Amino acid sequence: MLFIYFILLINTAILSAFASSVSQYSTNKIKASTILYSSSFDESFWPNMTDTLKTGLLSQRDLLRSVPIDQIPRLGVNLSQLLSPNEYYFDNDSDKLNYTLRLLSVGVRALGIDLVYSLREENWYLQNTNISFFQILSLINQFSQSMTSSINVDFLLILLNFPDNNNKTLTTTTTNSNNITSASYTQKLSDLDNQIIQFFNYTQLFTQNDYNGTWPTLDDFLFNISKKLLFISPTKGIQFNNTIFPYEYIQYLPNNKSSDFICPVNNHTSFHILADNQYDNTTIKNMIYCGYSPLIGNTNLQDVTALLNTSLLWSWKDNEPIDVVTSGHVPLQVKDRDTLEAYACASLQFSNGESWWIVDNCYAKQHILCGKDDSNMWAIGKDSIKFFDVKSDKNTPGESHYGCPTDYSFAVPNTPLKIRSVNIFLTEYTYNKSLDSLTVWIDLNSIIARNCWVIGAADANCPYTKYVSSRSFVAMIVPLASVTAALLATVIFLKVQRLAIQDNRKNWRKIIKATEKNEPGDGVPS
């Protein structure tokens, strides 16, 4: 009895500690990554961050860690186009700034900023607004400072455009102004360098001095040199001192009708930005798969929200990746004697020239997607196997290839361009096999920790175990909790409802005594 109570006490303590740690992590995470808004206007049309979107964005960021930063999709918005004509949507400039922060918090990673200089105020302003460049820098800094952990850190691409550069004029946001000399205009431009440095110093900025002829990978950018911000100006004819990269480092196209538009991009040494104010849900995804980073300029903010919902996750299917707990699944369950379920593995579904990823049952038998090194060459493994049977070591003979051709191994297309190449390959493959659709395993799973999607087959470790290691911990404590609950229920039942032999014990004693009393004594009767 004491043993049972002891087990119950330990179990309760473990559950309490677990709940406390999860609660504390959630609180810290919210403090670190959530911006508080105090807008007085209706925010119903603003985009929202969901747990599914958060998990999907983290998985995409981690897949891109080995990719140079100029080849990484940076979905962005042109602030001048979104904010300046939309007095219908905003009461004041504070609403506009709060809206911009919301865009950043849901995954926007590029800001297009058209700057004009006000002679009256002697300051740079966002075109057609009263929002100063200083306010924009404050906003960027606020969001940058919120990215404090390895889970939520990312980099922002800030595109500074100067509409007045062609005629070298300085304007005002309130009244007309006279032209001034080119030298004065150039001096005002150079002041931007100093203003940025004074605001951020060099700890967060990636500058021209940091560039050595090749762009760093995302992993190096974020975790080795610990940078978060990169300023580039697509305006031709301007040279900056250090903090702002000039137009030579970027391919900036006004729309997909430009004569320079090529799909897919063939220059892998610069950022590729495609700015348009007429994006729809189809064209924006197509541009991402072509290798461009879309810069949204649509003035209908409800359309902007729809575009973000469509394009922020370029890999996962709508409403994926599902959370196995909130979706009704459990990490591991036995449905019957021969069927196991473990929804913690990713498969790629292909149909009609398009593909998307879903969370699938790791015990299902499917073929695997094979890739060759870091190229766009793909194949389908001959063997249909469970995900748990795939090994991550490509150098282990007989255990990793599973029907993949020589020099191919278990793979995942980790960029939109690679997804495009997979779609082209699967279009031909399914045609030759007379298939309408196909589902294959890709090298991505969250087996070790819930919602932590990693490469490396079933034995891959989660780098964020201290944050999201609840899958393994729950797997350990749930059986203990179940057994303890069963034991406790049994004890209570036995206390309340005594066994039949216990209920009849007194009656048996009475009968035995009465029988003994009536029986004749030993010896010879007299």
Order of alpha helices (4+ residues) and beta strands (2+ residues): alpha-alpha-beta-alpha-alpha-beta-beta-alpha-beta-alpha-beta-beta-beta-beta-alpha-beta-alpha-beta-beta-beta-beta-beta-beta-beta-beta-alpha-beta-alpha-alpha-alpha-alpha
